[in-house]
Amino acid sequence: MRPETLRRGLVLAVLMAVPALAVAQALPALTTTPAANGGTTYSLTIQTLLLMTLLSFIPAMVLMMTSFTRII
């Protein structure tokens, strides 16, 4: 085997092993806590999910309304 091929294989093996070493710390993904005045506080993950859902749903609603008004 040529040394160049062996070196490429070794570099590829190291690059494939690096993500396995970066173990993420476990974050509580879906948590809710009761607020002081009877409300609910949601975790940042849920807040981000709701924001992204709204940001993708609002343009769809606008497009649906504009095409409907053009037909009538």
Contacts in CASP RR format, 6 or more apart in sequence:
PFRMAT RR
TARGET T0000
AUTHOR 0000-0000-0000
METHOD contacts of the structure
MODEL  1
MRPETLRRGLVLAVLMAVPALAVAQALPALTTTPAANGGTTYSLTIQTLL
LMTLLSFIPAMVLMMTSFTRII
27 45 0 8 1.000
28 43 0 8 1.000
29 43 0 8 1.000
29 45 0 8 1.000
30 43 0 8 1.000
30 45 0 8 1.000
30 46 0 8 1.000
31 42 0 8 1.000
31 43 0 8 1.000
31 46 0 8 1.000
32 40 0 8 1.000
32 41 0 8 1.000
32 42 0 8 1.000
32 43 0 8 1.000
32 46 0 8 1.000
33 40 0 8 1.000
33 41 0 8 1.000
34 40 0 8 1.000
34 41 0 8 1.000
35 41 0 8 1.000
42 50 0 8 1.000
END
